[in-house]
């Protein structure tokens, strides 16, 4: 079996397979870096595009809305005073 394998390997060796160039490994890694760079650029461009579409949509959605002054109740600013000074009954 070993001699058969040696014969097969010698036959493959005799077929004249060219050795790999010395910079093969570095060229593979540079190609991988280029692919990752393209993917990163694509993702950032896609994100910028989505943000642009959302911003334009929000602009069109709020444009030409009727404006009227209201003296309504705001739950954030009106109502009880929950500041630390108000809760501790500190007079000003």
Secondary structure, DSSP 8 states (H G I E B T S, - for coil): -HHHHHHHHHHHHHT------TTHHHHHHHHHHHHHHHHHHHHHHHHHHHHHHHHHHHHHHHTT----------TTTSSS--SHHHHTT---
